Amino acid sequence: MNPIQWQIQATDGNARAGTITTRRSVIETPVFMPVGTQGTVKGVRFEWLENELDARIILGNTYHLFLRPGPDTIRQMGGLHSFTSWDRSLLTDSGGFQVFSLTDLRKLTEEGVEFRSHLDGSKKFLSPEVSMEIQAALGSEIVMAFDECPPGDAGHERTRASLELTARWAQRSKDRFFDLQAAGMDAGLKDGFRQSLFGIIQGAGHLDLRRESLDRTVQIGFDGYAIGGLSVGEEKSVMYEVLDFITPQMPTGAPRYLMGVGTPEDLIEAVSCGVDMFDCVIPTRNGRTGSAFTSRGKLNIRNAKFIRDDSALDPECDCSVCGRYSLGYLRHLYQAGEMTASMMISHHNLAFFLSTMRKAREAIKASSFQDFRREFLSKLSQNDGKGV
């Protein structure tokens, strides 16, 4: 049995609307996936994600959960779904991006990566095999192959070497993944459906290497395909050029996932290229610093102009925060250091991102995506340069 069912329901240019059916939920695409780094989406309870925001899938972070509480503990607790009580779909990253961010604390070899924990300095080791073992213990619906993520400005020679290593690690990831599935090591097994495995396309800003990485990843064969190594320091124009070039060439019969991106503008531009899935920490990270995403652009809750403002954070948003609380009150909470402020702004930001994807989906199905895109991006620019 296929671990996921992918169905395209409508297209408008390169933009696609579809569904991904996993063993735990039906995910409507385009979809934004909230990031649950430590087994929780920071500041947002699962009840809110389920009952109000209707998030069908969230992320778990292999690197962080590997270090704490550890895969053995999570397996003994029945896997990440049982441990956290989240019974909808989970996607777990491979841990590669976090490890390769530890430039001064890691040693890279063909076998894998030795690094020191940022928590206590102890030596740890991650490889394609170890990553697959951890993700089996987590029991996610979507597992990511272990890859190397070069810097966004890496030269052609450095990027090619990284691509070659990523391709070899992709095959090793797949081999170990199926060994674990055959051995019944998937902690999230449900109704006889196994985990799915996605491959990752690398190549930095070099279009020829992106194409080569795509060809080699497809040749190995995966349940879905991700675009990695973007929004890691390169110019935004480079990211858009890569997306415009590589996304339409990716297999149509599998979901397309853009990893770690990004702003509302980025999401809409990527949807127009044919991307189906997104994740990013921006909604909750910005929420904790008093920055809100709205239909009229970003808003800084610390701005003194909001002291006596009785309007909603975003009058066009139907989330519970915008329906009940004023800008003036939210600013007061933030300035007073109340944790509720960060929680409520994070809640709204996630509502905005999820709602944006639903509106994009509706526009694709109505064959009006380009009109939606123009209007959406135009409205977002309203606050640009105004210090809002």
C-alpha positions as CSV (number, residue, x, y, z in Angstrom):
1,M,0.0,0.0,0.0
2,N,1.2,3.5,-0.8
3,P,2.0,5.4,2.4
4,I,0.5,8.6,1.0
5,Q,-2.1,9.3,-1.7
6,W,-1.4,12.4,-3.7
7,Q,-4.1,13.8,-5.9
8,I,-4.1,17.0,-8.0
9,Q,-7.5,18.6,-7.9
10,A,-6.9,21.8,-10.0
11,T,-4.1,23.7,-11.7
12,D,-3.8,27.3,-12.7
13,G,-0.6,27.9,-14.6
14,N,2.1,26.1,-12.6
15,A,0.1,26.5,-9.3
16,R,-1.5,23.3,-8.0
17,A,-4.3,22.5,-5.6
18,G,-4.5,19.0,-4.3
19,T,-4.7,16.6,-1.3
20,I,-2.1,14.5,0.5
21,T,-3.8,11.6,2.3
22,T,-1.7,10.1,5.1
23,R,-2.5,7.4,7.7
24,R,-3.6,10.2,10.0
25,S,-5.1,13.1,8.0
26,V,-6.2,14.5,4.7
27,I,-4.0,17.5,4.0
28,E,-5.2,20.1,1.5
29,T,-2.5,21.8,-0.5
30,P,-1.0,24.3,-0.9
31,V,-0.3,23.9,2.8
32,F,1.7,25.7,5.5
33,M,3.0,23.4,8.2
34,P,3.6,24.9,11.6
35,V,6.9,24.0,13.1
36,G,6.9,22.0,16.4
37,T,10.7,22.0,17.0
38,Q,10.7,20.4,20.5
39,G,7.4,18.4,20.0
40,T,5.3,21.6,20.4
41,V,4.5,24.6,18.3
42,K,6.0,27.4,20.5
43,G,3.3,29.2,22.5
44,V,0.3,27.5,20.7
45,R,-1.6,24.7,22.2
46,F,-2.6,21.7,20.1
47,E,-6.3,22.3,20.9
48,W,-6.0,25.7,19.1
49,L,-4.2,24.1,16.2
50,E,-6.8,21.4,15.8
51,N,-10.1,23.1,16.7
52,E,-9.7,26.6,15.4
53,L,-6.7,26.7,13.0
54,D,-7.4,23.2,11.6
55,A,-3.7,22.4,11.0
56,R,-3.6,18.9,9.5
57,I,0.2,18.5,9.7
58,I,3.0,19.9,11.8
59,L,6.8,19.4,11.9
60,G,9.0,17.8,14.5
61,N,12.7,18.4,14.6
62,T,15.0,15.3,14.6
63,Y,18.1,17.1,15.8
64,H,16.4,18.7,18.9
65,L,14.4,15.6,19.8
66,F,17.6,13.4,19.3
67,L,19.3,15.5,22.0
68,R,16.3,15.9,24.3
69,P,14.5,13.8,25.4
70,G,16.1,11.3,23.0
71,P,14.6,8.7,20.6
72,D,14.7,5.8,23.2
73,T,12.5,7.8,25.5
74,I,10.1,8.8,22.8
75,R,9.9,5.2,21.5
76,Q,9.1,4.0,25.0
77,M,6.4,6.6,25.2
78,G,4.8,5.2,22.0
79,G,6.3,7.5,19.5
80,L,5.9,11.3,19.0
81,H,2.2,11.1,18.4
82,S,1.5,9.3,21.7
83,F,4.1,11.3,23.6
84,T,2.7,14.7,22.5
85,S,-1.0,13.7,22.1
86,W,-0.9,15.1,18.5
87,D,-2.8,12.5,16.4
88,R,-2.8,14.3,13.0
89,S,0.1,14.1,10.6
90,L,3.7,14.8,11.4
91,L,6.7,15.5,9.1
92,T,10.1,15.2,10.7
93,D,13.2,16.8,9.2
94,S,16.4,14.8,9.0
95,G,18.5,16.9,11.4
96,G,20.9,17.8,8.7
97,F,20.2,21.5,8.5
98,Q,20.7,22.0,12.2
99,V,23.9,20.0,12.3
100,F,25.4,21.9,9.4
101,S,24.5,25.1,11.1
102,L,27.0,24.2,13.8
103,T,30.0,25.1,11.6
104,D,32.5,25.3,14.5
105,L,31.2,22.3,16.4
106,R,31.0,19.6,13.7
107,K,33.2,17.2,11.7
108,L,32.0,16.0,8.4
109,T,33.0,12.7,6.8
110,E,31.6,10.3,4.2
111,E,30.1,8.3,7.1
112,G,28.2,11.2,8.7
113,V,28.6,14.1,11.0
114,E,30.2,14.2,14.4
115,F,29.2,17.2,16.4
116,R,28.9,18.6,19.9
117,S,25.5,19.1,21.5
118,H,24.6,22.7,22.0
119,L,23.1,21.7,25.3
120,D,26.0,20.1,27.2
121,G,28.9,19.9,24.7
122,S,28.8,16.1,24.5
123,K,29.8,14.3,21.3
124,K,27.0,13.1,19.1
125,F,26.9,11.5,15.7
126,L,24.3,11.7,12.9
127,S,24.4,9.7,9.6
128,P,21.7,8.7,7.1
129,E,21.2,5.5,9.0
130,V,21.0,7.2,12.5
131,S,18.6,9.8,11.1
132,M,16.3,7.1,9.7
133,E,16.5,5.2,13.0
134,I,15.5,8.4,15.0
135,Q,12.7,9.2,12.6
136,A,11.4,5.7,12.9
137,A,11.3,6.1,16.6
138,L,9.4,9.3,16.2
139,G,6.9,7.6,14.0
140,S,6.2,10.6,11.7
141,E,4.1,10.2,8.5
142,I,6.7,12.0,6.4
143,V,10.4,11.2,6.9
144,M,13.1,13.4,5.3
145,A,16.3,11.9,3.8
146,F,19.6,13.0,5.4
147,D,21.3,15.6,3.3
148,E,24.1,18.2,3.5
149,C,23.0,21.8,3.1
150,P,25.7,24.0,1.7
151,P,25.7,27.8,2.3
152,G,23.6,29.8,-0.1
153,D,26.6,31.5,-1.5
154,A,28.7,28.3,-2.0
155,G,30.8,28.2,-5.2
156,H,30.2,25.7,-8.0
157,E,32.9,23.3,-6.9
158,R,31.9,23.2,-3.2
159,T,28.2,22.8,-4.2
160,R,29.0,19.9,-6.5
161,A,30.9,18.1,-3.8
162,S,27.9,18.6,-1.5
163,L,25.5,17.4,-4.1
164,E,27.5,14.2,-4.7
165,L,27.5,13.5,-0.9
166,T,23.8,14.3,-0.6
167,A,23.1,11.8,-3.5
168,R,25.1,9.1,-1.8
169,W,23.4,9.8,1.6
170,A,20.0,9.8,-0.1
171,Q,20.5,6.2,-1.3
172,R,21.8,5.2,2.2
173,S,18.7,6.9,3.8
174,K,16.4,4.9,1.5
175,D,18.1,1.6,2.1
176,R,18.0,2.0,5.9
177,F,14.5,3.4,5.8
178,F,13.1,0.2,4.2
179,D,15.1,-2.0,6.5
180,L,13.5,-0.3,9.5
181,Q,10.0,-0.5,7.9
182,A,10.4,-4.2,7.2
183,A,11.6,-4.8,10.8
184,G,8.4,-3.1,12.2
185,M,10.4,-0.2,13.8
186,D,7.9,2.6,12.8
187,A,6.6,3.8,16.1
188,G,3.7,5.6,14.4
189,L,2.3,2.6,12.5
190,K,-1.4,2.9,11.9
191,D,-3.8,0.7,9.9
192,G,-0.9,-1.0,8.2
193,F,0.4,2.1,6.5
194,R,4.1,2.7,6.6
195,Q,6.0,6.0,6.8
196,S,6.7,7.9,3.6
197,L,10.2,9.1,2.6
198,F,10.9,12.3,0.8
199,G,14.2,13.1,-1.1
200,I,15.8,16.5,-1.0
201,I,17.1,18.5,-4.1
202,Q,20.2,20.6,-3.4
203,G,22.5,22.7,-5.6
204,A,22.4,26.2,-4.0
205,G,22.0,28.9,-6.6
206,H,23.5,26.9,-9.5
207,L,20.8,25.9,-11.9
208,D,22.8,23.2,-13.6
209,L,23.5,21.5,-10.3
210,R,19.8,21.9,-9.2
211,R,18.8,20.0,-12.4
212,E,21.5,17.3,-11.8
213,S,20.4,16.9,-8.1
214,L,16.8,16.6,-9.2
215,D,17.6,13.9,-11.8
216,R,19.7,11.9,-9.4
217,T,17.1,12.1,-6.6
218,V,14.2,11.0,-8.9
219,Q,16.4,8.2,-10.1
220,I,16.7,6.9,-6.5
221,G,12.9,7.3,-6.1
222,F,11.0,8.8,-3.2
223,D,7.4,9.3,-2.1
224,G,7.8,13.1,-2.4
225,Y,10.5,15.6,-3.3
226,A,11.7,18.6,-1.4
227,I,13.7,21.7,-2.4
228,G,16.4,22.3,0.2
229,G,19.2,24.8,0.6
230,L,17.2,28.0,0.0
231,S,16.7,31.0,2.3
232,V,20.1,30.2,3.8
233,G,21.8,33.5,3.0
234,E,21.4,33.9,-0.8
235,E,19.7,36.9,-2.3
236,K,15.9,36.5,-2.6
237,S,16.2,37.0,-6.4
238,V,18.4,33.8,-6.5
239,M,15.8,31.9,-4.5
240,Y,13.0,32.9,-6.9
241,E,15.2,32.1,-9.9
242,V,15.8,28.6,-8.6
243,L,12.2,28.0,-7.8
244,D,11.0,29.2,-11.2
245,F,13.6,27.0,-12.8
246,I,13.4,23.7,-10.9
247,T,9.8,23.4,-9.5
248,P,8.0,22.9,-12.9
249,Q,10.6,20.1,-13.7
250,M,9.8,18.1,-10.5
251,P,7.6,15.0,-10.8
252,T,3.9,16.0,-11.2
253,G,2.9,12.7,-9.5
254,A,4.4,13.5,-6.1
255,P,4.1,16.4,-3.6
256,R,6.6,19.2,-3.8
257,Y,8.0,20.7,-0.6
258,L,10.0,23.9,-0.1
259,M,11.9,23.6,3.1
260,G,12.2,26.4,5.7
261,V,10.6,29.1,3.6
262,G,9.3,31.7,4.4
263,T,7.4,35.0,4.4
264,P,3.9,35.3,3.0
265,E,5.3,36.8,-0.2
266,D,7.7,33.9,-0.5
267,L,4.9,31.4,-0.1
268,I,2.7,32.9,-2.8
269,E,5.6,33.2,-5.3
270,A,6.5,29.6,-4.7
271,V,2.9,28.5,-5.1
272,S,2.9,30.2,-8.5
273,C,5.9,28.0,-9.4
274,G,4.1,24.8,-8.4
275,V,5.2,24.2,-4.8
276,D,2.7,22.3,-2.6
277,M,4.1,22.3,1.0
278,F,5.9,24.8,3.2
279,D,7.2,25.2,6.7
280,C,8.9,28.0,8.6
281,V,9.5,29.2,12.2
282,I,8.7,32.8,11.2
283,P,5.1,33.0,12.4
284,T,5.9,32.0,16.0
285,R,9.4,33.5,16.1
286,N,8.1,36.8,15.0
287,G,5.2,36.5,17.3
288,R,7.5,36.2,20.3
289,T,9.2,39.5,19.3
290,G,5.9,41.4,18.8
291,S,5.8,41.3,15.0
292,A,2.5,40.4,13.4
293,F,1.8,39.4,9.8
294,T,-1.4,41.0,8.4
295,S,-3.2,41.4,5.2
296,R,-1.7,44.9,4.9
297,G,1.9,43.8,5.7
298,K,4.0,43.4,8.9
299,L,3.0,45.3,12.0
300,N,5.2,46.0,15.0
301,I,3.1,45.8,18.2
302,R,5.6,47.9,20.1
303,N,4.8,51.0,18.0
304,A,3.5,53.8,20.2
305,K,0.8,54.7,17.7
306,F,-1.1,51.6,18.9
307,I,-1.4,52.7,22.6
308,R,-5.1,53.7,22.3
309,D,-5.9,51.8,19.1
310,D,-9.2,49.8,19.6
311,S,-9.1,48.1,16.2
312,A,-8.2,44.5,15.6
313,L,-4.7,43.3,14.8
314,D,-6.0,42.5,11.3
315,P,-9.6,43.5,10.5
316,E,-9.7,40.9,7.7
317,C,-8.6,38.0,9.9
318,D,-11.3,35.8,11.5
319,C,-9.1,34.2,14.1
320,S,-10.2,34.4,17.8
321,V,-7.4,36.9,18.7
322,C,-8.5,39.4,16.0
323,G,-12.2,38.8,16.9
324,R,-11.7,39.7,20.5
325,Y,-8.6,41.7,21.4
326,S,-7.6,45.2,20.4
327,L,-4.2,46.4,19.2
328,G,-4.0,48.7,22.2
329,Y,-4.5,45.8,24.6
330,L,-2.1,43.5,22.8
331,R,0.5,46.3,22.9
332,H,-0.1,46.7,26.6
333,L,0.4,43.0,27.2
334,Y,3.6,43.0,25.2
335,Q,5.1,46.1,26.8
336,A,4.2,44.6,30.3
337,G,6.2,41.5,29.5
338,E,3.1,39.3,29.7
339,M,3.7,35.9,27.9
340,T,0.1,36.0,26.7
341,A,1.1,38.7,24.2
342,S,3.6,36.4,22.4
343,M,1.1,33.5,22.5
344,M,-1.7,35.6,20.9
345,I,0.4,37.2,18.2
346,S,1.9,33.7,17.4
347,H,-1.6,32.3,17.2
348,H,-2.7,35.1,14.8
349,N,0.4,34.7,12.7
350,L,-0.2,31.0,12.2
351,A,-3.9,31.8,11.4
352,F,-2.8,34.3,8.8
353,F,-0.3,31.8,7.1
354,L,-2.8,29.0,7.1
355,S,-5.6,31.2,5.8
356,T,-3.3,32.6,3.1
357,M,-2.8,29.0,1.8
358,R,-6.5,28.3,1.9
359,K,-7.2,31.4,-0.1
360,A,-4.5,30.4,-2.6
361,R,-6.1,27.0,-2.9
362,E,-9.5,28.5,-3.5
363,A,-8.1,30.9,-6.2
364,I,-6.4,28.0,-8.0
365,K,-9.6,26.0,-8.1
366,A,-11.4,29.1,-9.4
367,S,-8.7,29.7,-12.1
368,S,-8.1,33.1,-10.6
369,F,-4.7,32.6,-8.9
370,Q,-2.8,35.3,-10.7
371,D,-5.5,37.9,-9.8
372,F,-5.3,36.7,-6.2
373,R,-1.5,36.9,-6.3
374,R,-1.4,40.5,-7.6
375,E,-4.0,41.7,-5.1
376,F,-2.4,39.9,-2.2
377,L,1.1,41.2,-2.8
378,S,-0.2,44.7,-3.5
379,K,-2.0,44.8,-0.1
380,L,1.0,43.4,1.7
381,S,3.1,46.4,0.5
382,Q,0.8,48.9,2.1
383,N,2.8,49.2,5.3
384,D,6.2,49.1,3.6
385,G,8.4,52.0,4.7
386,K,5.8,53.4,7.1
387,G,7.4,52.1,10.3
388,V,4.3,50.2,11.2
